């Protein structure tokens, strides 16, 4: 889990290496912060797994492997049921 605080996030990511799997979850097409964290982890040698609800998510491009769990719903908030099912 990465905290939302930038300093704590950086401190956590500084400890990843090629023995770590970073899982990024993005329910919508907007996952810039998650993708940036994954990009940094990849640069440090970590493997990345993206669980995405939209193929347009930038997490899709930063992941070594992707689990696509569509979250197509009407309204401003995506359903997280598919993402939770994928993680289970």
C-alpha positions in Angstrom: 0.0 0.0 0.0 1.3 3.4 -0.9 0.3 6.4 1.1 -1.1 9.5 -0.6 1.5 11.7 0.9 4.3 12.4 -1.7 7.2 12.0 0.8 5.9 8.8 2.3 5.2 7.4 -1.2 8.7 8.2 -2.4 10.2 6.6 0.8 8.2 3.4 0.2 9.1 3.2 -3.5 12.8 3.7 -2.8 12.9 0.2 -1.2 11.5 -1.7 -4.1 13.8 -3.9 -6.3 13.6 -6.9 -8.6 12.2 -9.1 -5.7 9.1 -7.0 -5.4 5.8 -7.1 -7.3 3.9 -3.8 -7.4 0.2 -4.1 -8.0 -1.5 -1.0 -9.3 -5.3 -0.7 -9.3 -7.1 1.9 -11.5 -10.8 1.6 -11.9 -11.1 4.4 -14.5 -9.2 5.9 -17.4 -7.7 8.3 -14.9 -4.8 6.6 -13.1 -1.9 9.0 -13.6 -0.6 8.8 -10.1 -0.8 5.0 -9.9 0.9 4.8 -13.3 3.7 7.2 -12.2 4.3 5.1 -9.1 4.5 2.0 -11.2 6.8 3.6 -13.7 9.2 4.5 -10.8 9.0 0.9 -9.4 9.8 -0.5 -12.9 12.8 1.7 -13.2 14.0 0.2 -9.9 13.6 -3.3 -11.3 10.2 -4.3 -9.7 7.7 -6.3 -11.6 4.3 -4.7 -12.1 0.8 -6.0 -12.3 -2.1 -3.7 -13.3 -5.7 -4.3 -12.3 -7.6 -1.9 -14.6 -11.2 -1.1 -15.2 -10.6 0.8 -18.4 -8.2 -0.1 -21.2 -7.5 3.6 -21.6 -5.9 3.7 -18.1 -2.3 4.8 -18.1 -1.7 1.9 -15.7 -2.3 -0.4 -18.7 0.9 0.9 -20.3 3.1 0.7 -17.1 2.2 -2.9 -16.3 4.2 -6.0 -17.1 0.9 -8.0 -16.8 -2.6 -6.7 -16.8 -5.9 -8.0 -15.4 -8.8 -6.3 -17.1 -11.9 -6.1 -15.0 -14.4 -3.8 -16.9 -16.1 -1.2 -14.7 -18.4 0.3 -17.3 -21.2 2.0 -15.4 -23.2 5.1 -15.9 -22.2 7.9 -13.6 -19.1 9.6 -12.2 -18.0 6.7 -9.9 -17.0 3.3 -11.4 -18.2 0.1 -9.9 -15.4 -1.6 -8.0 -17.1 -5.0 -7.9 -15.2 -6.2 -10.9 -11.9 -5.0 -9.5 -12.5 -6.7 -6.2 -13.5 -9.9 -7.9 -10.3 -9.8 -10.0 -8.2 -9.3 -6.9 -10.0 -12.2 -5.1 
